[in-house]
Amino acid sequence: MILFFGIEGNIGVGKSTLLKKLKKEIGNYYQDIPIIYLQEPVEIWESIKDENNENIIEKFYKNNKKYSFSFQMMALISKLEYLNNIIDKYNDCIVISDRSVFTDKNIFAKMLYETKDIEEIDYKIYNRWFDHYTRKVKLTGIIYLHSEPEICHKRIKERSRKGENIPLKYLQKCHDYHEMWLNNEKDILFIDANIDKTNQEDKYEKNIKEITKFINNFIPDDSNYYNNLTMQELLSHPFM
């Protein structure tokens, strides 16, 4: 059995940072079960460039309407490539991802369609792709990092990632769509991500304990539930 957990939340909420801290604190195994930590494949998106050396992320933020469909398809294909490699290699493991592939459909593609930045025909094609190629992927649990859009906007400015000139209005929309989706989901852990720098480490420690307890709720009480992979085999996969 493969357990899929998605760390969800707005752009700039701290998903990547939390994933790195989880890997540092929990390690590569949990109760003899291999853990795979998946960052969003930003490096793949940044490698897709035009003749002017602009990548797909930069082009999307410059012209949402023109590049919405191509960027959403690129995000979907790159994430599915990672997930299918895991499914092919492992019988039993825990996957913790910086955004699940389901975010793409329930937040970004849906939002872009409803704002008419993705045409209806493209949206139908996207959903056909999504529904077919995610049949083997079932989200076990959701870790929702909740933060105000203004705080996310400030963090995005501070990290200064290339191509991420994101207006506050867009973050407010993303926040609203996260709320609409995740407030109706089951098996979800809500975490306050309005962390200030004065007590940052204490809050991270508390959050990691809550997440570990949350994940433990889904692990079957079965002594046969683990994969006999060696550490060398585990570290050989492309996601570590």
N, C-alpha and C positions, 0 to 999 in steps of 0.2 A: 504494500500500500504506500502511495506517495501522498504526503500531506502538504498542501499548498497554502501558504499564508501570505497575504498581501499587506504591505505597509502603505496605507493610503493617506492622502491629504493633499492640500494645495501645493502649487509650485512654491518652493522656498520654505516649506514648513519644517524641514529638517529630516526628511526620510532617509537620505543617503548617509547623513551623520549617524542617525540611530542604527542603521544597518551595520555600519562599521563598528560601532560600539557593541552591538549584539555579538558580532563575530569575535571581537576581542574578549568579551566576558564569557560567552558560552562555549566558543571553540567550534571544532569541526564535527563533534559528535554530541548527541544528547541521548542518554540512556542507550548507548551502543548504536544509535541510529545516525547515519551520516546526515549532516546539515549542509545544504547548498545555499549560499547567499548570492542573490542576483541583483546587481545594480542595473539601472536602466541602461540600455546599450547606446549611450550618448556618443561613444567613440565611433560607432558604426554610422550614426546619423551625420556626424561631423565629417566623415570621410566621403559622403555623397556630395560632390561639388560640381559646379558648372565651369565654363571656360573662364569666368571671372574670379574663380576660386571662392565663390560663395557657397556655403553648405546649405543643406535642405532646411536646417533650423533657422538660419538667418533669413532665407528666402520666405519661409513660412511667416515669421514675425513681421517681415516687411510687407507681405501681400497675402493675408490670410485667405482671401477668396480664391486666388489663383492656385495656391499650393496646399490648401487644406486636405484635399483627397490624397495627393501624392505623399504628403507627410504622414497622414494617418495610416496609409497602406505600408509605408516604410516602417513605422513604429510597430504595426501589427506583425509584419513578416519577420522583423529582427527578433521580436520577443518570442514568437512561435518557434523560430529556429533554436533558440536557447532551450525552450521548454521541451521540444521534441527530442533534442539531444539527451536531456535528463531522462525522459520517459523511456528512450531506447536503452539507456545504460543501467538504470536502477530499477529494482523491484520495490525496494523500501527506502525511503529517505524523507527528510523534511526540507521543503523549499521555502525560504523566506525572501520575498522579492520587494525591491523598491518599486512600488506600484505593480499591481497584477495586470495581466492583459485585459481583465474585465473593466478596468478603469477607462481604457481606450474607448470601449463601446459605450459605457454608461455615462461618461463625463465628456470627453473631448469630441468624439465623433457626433454624439447626440447634440451637444451644444453648438457645434459648427453647422449641423444640419438645421437646427431650429433658428439660427441666426442667418440662414440662407447663404452661408459661406461654402457649404457643400451642396451641390445640386442633388435633386432627388434620385436621379438615375445612379449617380456615384454612390450615394448613401445606400441604395439597395444592393449594389455590387459589394460594397464594404461589408454589409451585414451578412450576405451570402457567404463570403469568404470567412468571416468571423465565426459564424454558426457552424460551418463545416469543419474548420480546422481547430476548433477548441473543444471538440466533442470529448476528447480524452482528458481534458483539464477541468477539474472541479475545485472551486475555491473552498478550502476547509474552514478558514477563519480570516477575519479582517482586523487589522490593527489600525485604527483611525487616529491619526495625529490631527488634532483640532486646534486651529489658531486663527486669529483675526486676519483678514486680508491685508490690513495696513502693516502688520508685523511681517508677513511674508514679503511684502513689497520692499520693506526696509532690508531684509536679509538678502534678497536678490540683488539689490544695489551694492550691498557690502561684498558679496562674493564675486561680482563682476565677471560672470561667465560670458564668453564670446557669443554674440547673437541674442542674448537674453535681455533685450530692451523691452520689458513687459509692462504695459500700463496698469495702474491700479484697477481701472474699470474691468479689465480682463480677469484679474485675480478675483475680483468680487463676483463675477459670473462663475468662475471655477468653484469658488466657495459655495455658492448657492446650489450648483449642480451636485457637489459632493454631499451637501446636506440632504437634498432630495433623494439621492440614491442610498446613502449609508444609514440614514435614520429609519429606513424601512427594511434593513437587512438583519438577519439573525447571525449568531455566532460572531459577534463584533466586540472588540475591546476599545473603548474610548479613552484617549490619552490627551491631557491638556498640554499642548505644545507651545504655550505662551511662556517659554522659559527665558528668564533674564539671566545675565551673566554672573550675577552675584551668588546664586545658589544653583548654578547649572549642573555641576557634577552630582550633587545630592539628588536632584530630580531625575537625572539620567539613571542613577543607581536604582531609584525607586521604580522607574518605568521598566527597566530591564527585569526586575523581579516580578512585576505584574505580567509582563509578556511571557516570561518563562512559565509562570503558573497557568497562564491562558493556553499556551501550547500544550502543556502537560495534560490538560483536560481532554485532548483529542487523541492521545496515544493509547491504543488498546492495551489492556492488562494481559499481555500474552508474551511469554518468554521467547516465543519463536519469532517475534516481531523485531527483526533487525537484519541487516545485510552484512554478510561476512566479508566485507571489503577490508583490505589492509589500508593503513594510512597512506602508503605509497600510491595505491590505486585511487584512493579518494582524492589525493592532491593532484593527480594527473588530469582530472577533468578540467575543462576550459573556464570554469566559473569561479575558481578559487583565486 
